[in-house]
Amino acid sequence: MKKLFAALCLLCALSLPGFAKAEVNGVYVTPKFLMSIMSTGNNSSDISAGGFSIFDTSTSYSQFTLGGGLALGYDFFPQSQLPLRAELEVLFRGNQKNTSGMDATDTGRTAFGMIGLDPDGFEMKGTWNTTTLFANVYYDFRNSTDFTPYIGAGAGLAFNYAGYTASYQGQDFASGDKYSTAFAWNVGAGCSYAFSENFALDVAYRYVSTGASSVDGDVQGFHYQIDSNPNGHEFTVGLRMTF
């Protein structure tokens, strides 16, 4: 996917001389650079054995990640004087990773004590990743300057990955992961600066919710279920090239 994104950006760059002085029709392409503070949301895990809960942990973890993608859109203003834009956007994000302790229940502490294990010696390592495909709509506040503020919202799909590895005193003993697809949405605002009729620098902020993710299964006599609700605060910088 990264190679595809790079190829698309190269194609856009090679096509620039051909339309730099042409009258625009509203179609545009925007390579985007993404800075994201992604959160797992309420990340809750329940691990049981023999029908008894032995770990019940609830945490929330955030991490700064980088990413990028591409948007293909249409600006209605050049042809119909409507200050609206619509676009299809795909964005890829870097992995989030975290290691945290596991909270043993009273039942778990009793059971581990009986077999000589330290209930505070367990850890959970998590890895999360999200790719989004959005249909976005923007309202541009057109004015007499080269700066155009706007608001926008979008809806689409989030392709989520969540993977977990449980360890005891540094030794891994169980793992599980899952890919899932969920409904996602975003809302935000931004501002563009027009260098010319064809080129504009676009800077934006948005909040994005990428649905729910759940990983569950059975391993070595234990049943586990780990739920998260990923979301994020994102900043994008893009170069809008209008044909």
C-alpha positions in Angstrom: 0.0 0.0 0.0 2.9 2.4 0.7 4.3 1.7 -2.7 0.9 2.4 -4.3 0.7 5.7 -2.4 4.1 6.7 -3.6 3.3 5.8 -7.2 0.1 7.9 -7.1 2.1 10.9 -5.7 4.7 10.5 -8.5 1.9 10.3 -11.1 0.4 13.6 -9.7 3.8 15.3 -9.8 4.5 14.2 -13.4 1.1 15.6 -14.5 1.6 19.0 -13.0 3.1 20.8 -16.0 0.3 19.7 -18.2 -2.4 21.5 -16.2 -0.6 24.3 -14.4 -2.1 26.9 -16.7 -5.3 25.2 -17.7 -8.8 26.3 -16.6 -9.8 24.2 -13.6 -12.9 22.0 -13.8 -13.1 21.2 -10.0 -11.5 17.8 -9.9 -8.6 17.6 -7.4 -6.1 15.3 -5.9 -4.5 15.8 -2.5 -1.6 13.8 -1.1 -1.8 14.1 2.7 0.7 13.9 5.5 -0.9 12.8 8.8 0.0 13.4 12.5 -2.3 11.5 14.8 -2.8 11.1 18.5 -4.6 7.8 18.5 -6.2 6.3 21.6 -7.4 2.8 22.3 -10.4 4.3 24.1 -11.6 2.2 27.0 -9.4 -0.9 26.5 -11.0 -3.6 28.7 -9.7 -7.2 29.1 -11.3 -10.1 30.9 -9.5 -13.4 31.2 -11.1 -16.4 32.9 -10.5 -20.0 33.7 -13.1 -22.6 34.6 -15.8 -20.0 34.4 -14.0 -17.7 37.0 -12.6 -14.3 36.1 -8.9 -14.2 37.0 -8.0 -10.9 35.3 -10.2 -7.9 34.8 -8.3 -4.9 33.5 -9.5 -1.5 32.1 -7.0 1.0 30.7 -6.8 3.7 28.1 -3.7 4.4 26.1 -2.8 7.1 23.6 0.2 7.5 21.3 1.5 9.9 18.7 1.8 8.3 15.3 2.5 9.4 11.7 0.8 8.4 8.5 -0.3 9.5 5.1 -2.7 8.9 2.3 -4.5 10.3 -0.7 -7.8 12.1 -1.4 -9.6 12.4 -4.7 -12.3 15.1 -4.7 -14.4 17.5 -6.6 -14.8 21.3 -5.9 -18.2 22.5 -7.0 -17.2 26.2 -6.9 -15.4 26.6 -10.3 -18.3 25.3 -12.3 -21.4 26.1 -10.2 -20.3 28.7 -7.6 -21.3 26.4 -4.7 -18.7 26.5 -1.8 -18.8 22.8 -1.4 -16.3 20.0 -1.9 -16.7 16.2 -1.8 -13.9 13.7 -1.7 -12.9 10.1 -1.2 -10.0 9.7 1.1 -7.8 6.8 2.2 -5.3 7.3 5.1 -2.8 4.9 6.6 -1.4 5.2 10.2 1.6 3.8 12.0 1.3 1.2 14.7 0.5 2.0 18.4 2.3 -0.2 20.9 2.1 -0.4 24.7 2.9 -2.8 27.6 0.9 -2.6 30.8 0.3 -4.7 33.9 -2.7 -7.0 34.3 -5.1 -6.6 37.2 -5.7 -9.9 38.9 -9.1 -10.3 40.5 -9.4 -11.6 44.1 -10.1 -15.1 42.7 -7.1 -14.8 40.5 -4.8 -13.7 43.3 -6.0 -16.6 45.5 -5.5 -19.1 42.7 -2.0 -17.8 41.8 -0.9 -17.7 45.4 -1.9 -21.4 45.8 0.4 -22.4 42.9 3.3 -20.1 43.8 2.9 -17.5 41.1 3.1 -13.7 41.6 -0.2 -12.2 40.5 1.6 -8.9 39.8 4.1 -10.5 37.5 1.8 -10.6 34.5 1.9 -8.1 31.6 0.0 -7.5 28.4 1.6 -6.2 25.3 -0.7 -4.6 22.7 -0.3 -3.5 19.1 -3.0 -1.5 17.3 -3.4 -0.1 13.8 -6.1 1.6 11.8 -6.6 2.4 8.1 -9.6 4.5 7.1 -11.6 5.0 3.9 -13.8 8.1 4.2 -16.3 10.0 2.0 -15.9 13.6 3.2 -17.9 16.7 2.6 -16.5 20.3 3.2 -18.1 23.7 3.3 -15.7 26.5 2.2 -16.0 30.0 3.6 -15.0 31.8 0.5 -13.7 35.3 0.8 -11.6 37.9 -1.0 -8.3 36.6 0.3 -6.2 33.5 -0.6 -7.0 31.9 2.7 -10.2 29.8 2.8 -11.4 28.4 6.1 -13.7 25.4 6.0 -15.6 22.9 8.1 -16.1 19.2 7.2 -17.3 15.8 8.2 -17.1 12.3 6.8 -18.2 8.7 7.2 -16.8 5.4 6.0 -15.0 2.4 7.1 -12.1 1.7 9.5 -9.9 -1.4 9.0 -8.7 -2.1 12.5 -6.0 -4.4 13.7 -5.5 -5.4 17.4 -2.9 -7.9 18.6 -2.1 -8.9 22.2 0.6 -11.0 23.9 0.5 -12.0 27.6 3.7 -12.6 29.5 4.7 -13.7 33.0 8.0 -12.2 34.3 9.1 -11.4 30.8 8.2 -14.8 29.3 5.4 -14.8 26.7 2.8 -17.5 27.1 -0.2 -16.6 25.0 -1.2 -14.3 22.2 -4.1 -13.4 19.9 -4.9 -10.9 17.2 -7.7 -9.9 14.9 -8.5 -7.8 11.8 -11.9 -6.2 11.8 -13.9 -3.7 9.8 -16.1 -1.1 11.5 -18.1 2.0 10.7 -16.1 5.2 11.2 -16.7 8.9 11.1 -14.9 12.2 11.5 -15.6 15.9 12.0 -13.3 18.8 11.8 -12.1 22.2 10.4 -9.3 23.5 8.4 -7.9 26.3 6.2 -6.4 26.3 2.8 -4.0 28.8 1.2 -4.2 29.2 -2.6 -0.9 29.7 -4.4 -2.7 29.7 -7.7 -5.9 28.4 -9.3 -4.4 25.0 -9.4 -2.4 24.7 -6.1 -3.4 25.1 -2.5 -1.8 24.2 0.8 -4.4 22.5 3.1 -4.0 22.3 6.9 -6.8 20.6 9.0 -7.7 19.2 12.3 -10.4 16.6 13.0 -11.7 14.1 15.5 -12.0 10.6 14.2 -13.9 7.6 15.7 -13.0 4.3 14.2 -15.6 2.0 15.7 -15.1 -0.9 18.1 -12.6 -3.8 18.1 -12.7 -7.1 20.0 -10.3 -9.9 20.2 -11.3 -13.2 21.9 -10.4 -16.8 22.1 -9.2 -19.8 24.1 -5.6 -20.7 24.9 -4.0 -23.1 27.4 -7.3 -23.4 29.3 -7.9 -19.7 29.5 -10.7 -17.7 27.8 -9.9 -14.1 26.9 -11.8 -11.2 25.6 -10.2 -7.8 25.0 -12.3 -4.8 23.8 -11.3 -1.4 22.6 -12.9 1.7 21.0 -10.2 3.4 19.0 -10.4 7.1 18.3 -8.1 10.0 17.6 -7.2 13.7 17.2 -5.6 14.2 13.9 -3.8 16.9 12.0 -3.3 16.7 8.2 -1.2 18.8 5.8 -1.8 18.4 2.1 -1.1 19.9 -1.3 -4.4 20.2 -3.2 -3.9 20.0 -6.9 -7.0 21.0 -8.9 -7.4 20.1 -12.5 
